[in-house]
């Protein structure tokens, strides 16, 4: 690539990847916080931990199959 050229397609692909990563990171953090809150509220840490694990596995599968 010569100086001054800008590959807009590569830029858009990178931007889309960063936005997807940010979206799934925020979703994972929300799942963790909700799982911790559920464990504290119910006084059953296993329910909160199980909910977090289930939610994170579901999020991972969704991230893998989404385009």
N, C-alpha and C positions, 0 to 999 in steps of 0.2 A: 504494500500500500504506500503510495507516495504521500509526501507531506501535504496536509491540507484536505485530504480525502477523509470522508466520514462514512462508515458503514452503518447506515440507519437500521438495516435488518438485524445486524448483530446487536446493536444497541437495544432495540425493542425486545429481542429474545432475552438479553441479560436483564432488562427491566422486568419483564414478565416473570423470570425466574426468581428475582429478588422479592417481588410482590407475593408470589406463591409461598416462598419460604417464610416471609413475614406473617402471612395469613395463618399458616399452619403452626407457627411458633406461638402466636397469640392464642389460637385455639387450644394448643397443648397447655399453655399456662392457665387458661380458664378451667380446663378439665382438672388440673392439679389443685387449683385453689378450691374448686367446688368439692373435690374429693376430700381434701383436708377439712373443709367446713362440715361436710356430711359426717365425717368421722368424729369431729368434736361434738356436734349437735346430738348425734345418736348415741354417744358414749360407747360406740362399738368401732374401734379403729379398723377392724377387718372389713367392715362395710365400706368405709371411706377408701381404704387401700384397694379393695377389690373394684370399686367404682373407678378409681384412677387407672388401674391397670386395664380394665375393660375399655374405658374411654380412650386411652392412649393407643391400644391395639386397634380399635375401630378407626381412630384418626390416621394411624399409619397405613392401614389398608386403603382408606379413602384417598390418602395422598399418593399411594402407589398406582391406583387405578384411574385417578383423575388426569385429565389431559392438560 
